[in-house]
Each structure stands twice: as structure tokens, then as C-alpha cells.
């Protein structure tokens, strides 16, 4: 079984979109577990709308590529719109952060995900580089 750690964030229709994302994730990944939901200010751009953020952990037979495709389909189903700027408000963002013990998305080191990962994953479940980074942040 593969372990997938997924980052979730939204600041447009955030409560509704989070609820829908959690339902879709539970449907695709039975037994998935979620971190606490954290509210944060936007990073890299200005907006009065704060983000809701969380991470989820699932065990699956799906490949990394299959998971990424599933997450993109969920984003579309929830109504994520394409924007020119990467750092901007969004309906929902679902990112594969870790696949097994490998970092699948480098933004895990410089974003809201570190807040949600702390206390959700044990040090043994993380790549050493990530565990060291989180330890320095504490």
C-alpha cells in the first residue's frame, strides 16, 4: 500500500468547498484521516479572505500519477477556476504533498502545510529533510 499525504486549502467559498472536498476524498480514499483545520492569512499575495487549510493521510494502491489525476478531477468538480497568477485566491487546492516517504510537492516546505503537518504525522512518517525543517520551526 502507498501512503499519500494531501494538502487542502481554500479561501473562496471555503466552508462549502472544504465539506465537498472531504466528502470526495473519503469516497476515493476510504479510511482517509484528516488533520485539524487551520485558518491562515494568504502567503505571497494580498487578500482580505483568509484560507482554511488541512492535510489528509490515505493508504491506497493507486500510483502517484493516479492520485494527482484524481485530485485535479476533484478540484474541477468543486469548481476551481484557472487563474493567471499561481499565488491567488482559490475555490479549492488539493495537492499531493508526500507519496510514501518522498516529498511529492516542494511547496510543503514553505507553506501552510507545515502548520497542519506538525503533530499529524510522526517524525518516522516524514522524509528526514521535512522532519528537520519542522523541528526548526517549533
Secondary structure, DSSP 8 states (H G I E B T S, - for coil): -EEEEEEEEESSSHHHHHHHHHHHHHHHSTT-EE---EEE--SSS--SS-EEEEEEEEEES--HHHHHHHHHHHHHHHT----S-SSS--S-EEEEEEETTEES-GGGGSSTHHHHHBTTB-GGGS-HHHHHHHHHH-
